[in-house]
Amino acid sequence: MESLHSLLEKNVLDQRRVWESREQLHLAVTTWTKVALRRSPGSDGVEQ
């Protein structure tokens, strides 16, 4: 299983995009994490 850091690096940071602000990068990481957690095995799909 890949580590969280390697998944973030591959799916968010390596998009060859220049982030205009730390806030944009934070939003991208947060959004990706929420989507990834909803799709994870064992997830019941219930948001907290």
N, C-alpha and C positions, 0 to 999 in steps of 0.2 A: 504494500500500500504506500502510495506517495505521501510525503509529509505535506502539511498545510503550506509551509513556505514554498515548496517546489510547485504546488498547485497554483498558488497565488502568482508566483513568478511566471509560470507558463500561460495562465489564463487572463491575467490582468496586466502585469508589468511588462510582458513581452509583446504587447500589442503595437509596438513601434509608434506609440502616440506620445506626444509631448503634453504633459499635464500642465495646465495654465496655473493651477494653484494646488496646494496641499488638500484643500477642501474637495476639489474634483477627484483627486486620487483617493481620498478617504471615502467618498461616495461610491466610487467604482469598486473598491475593495469590499465595502459593506454590502452593496447590492449583490456582488458575486457570491459573497459568503452566505447570505440569506438564501439565494437560489440553490447553491450547492448543498446546504444543509437540508433543504426541503426534499432534495433528490437522493439523499444518502440512504444506503441500505439500513433498514431497521427504523427509519423515520416513519412516524404514524401520520405525518402531514398536518398535525395539529399545531397551530402557531401559539406561542405563549405570549 
